[in-house]
Amino acid sequence: QVQLVESGGGLVQPGGSLRLSCAASRSIFGLNAMSWYRQAPGKQRELVASITSGGSTNYLDSVKGRFTISRDNAKNTVYLQMNSLKPDDTADYYCNFVRFGRQHYWGQGTQVTVSS
């Protein structure tokens, strides 16, 4: 099946930046949306950002103005540019692709730690 491979996580200081990438192993016909989720210890998974096939974007309120989701359709890749990182951004980040409005593909997760 399709595999999503994530990269770009790591340890950064508050105020720093990271750029996450998520690349599908092959093109996905009928892809509707690409999203980034995160889950911190002791918290439920939350939707961080999404981008639809039409290019519209949505963001979690707490990351608006700091995070930017983008995509490269030719490379089957979605990115999450994270700026002005805060300790509360510390979490495991997972990319998610949806096709036909209902079929989901998940990345393996990449850890983001924001700490001084």
N, C-alpha and C positions, 0 to 999 in steps of 0.2 A: 504493500500500500504506500501511499504518499507519506513521506517523512518530512518533518519540519525540524531544521537544525538551527539552534540559537547560538549566538555568540555576542561578546561585547560586555558581559558583566564583569564585576570586579569590586575592589575596595577603593573608595574615593572619600575625600574629606568634604565636609559640608561646604556648599557653594560650588563644588566641582561639577564636572559634566561627564556623561557617558553616552555612548551611542550603541544601542542594541540592534542586532540584525537577526532576522529569521528568514531562512531560505528554504523553499520547498524543493524536494528532490526532483520534481518534474512539474510541468505546467498543470494547472488544475482547471478543467473545463467547468464552466458555470460558477466560478468563484464570485461570491457576492460581497464579502467583507473580510477584512483582516483586522485583528484586534490584539491588544496586549492586556493581559491580566496580571495581577500580582497577589501574593499571599504572604503575609508576615506571620511570624510565630504568634499563636494565640488569637489570630484574627481570621475572619472569613475571606475567601477570595473575592477580589473586587475588580471590576472592569476599569482599566486605566485610560485607554484610548482605543478608538476604532476608526477605520476608514472604509467607506463603501466603494462599490464598483464605480459609482459615479464621482468619487473623489471627495465626498463630504466627510467631515471629521467630527468626532465628539470626544470630549475629555471629561474625566473625573474632575469635579470642581477644585479639588486640592492641588491638581497639577496644571490647571489652566494657566497659560502664560509662561510656563516653565518647560513643559514637554511638547514635542511635536512629533506626530506620526506621519510617515510618508511611505511611499511604495515605489518599486521599480517593477512594473508588470513584465518587462522583458526578462528580468532575472528571477521572477517569481519570489520576490523578496519584499518584506516589510521592515521598516526601521522605526526605532523610537529614539529620538534625540532628547536627552534628559539634561537640562541645565539647572543651575541653582539648586542642586540636590540638597535635601534635608535628611536628617536622621530618620524621620518618619517614612521616608521613601525606601528604607531598608526592607527588602522582601525578596522572595523568589519570583521572577518574572517569567510569564509563559505567553508565547504567541499562540494565536488561534485563528484558523482560517475556516470560513463557512462557505459552502457551496450549495446551490439550490435552496438556499435559505434554511437548511436544516441539518446538513451533514457537516460535522466538525472534525477538524484536525488540530492536534496540539503539539507544541514543541516540548522538548525535554525539560525546559526550565533553565534559567541562568540566574545566578545569585548576584544581587546588588546590595552592597553594604556601604552605608554612608556613616562614617565615624571619624572622629578626630583622635 
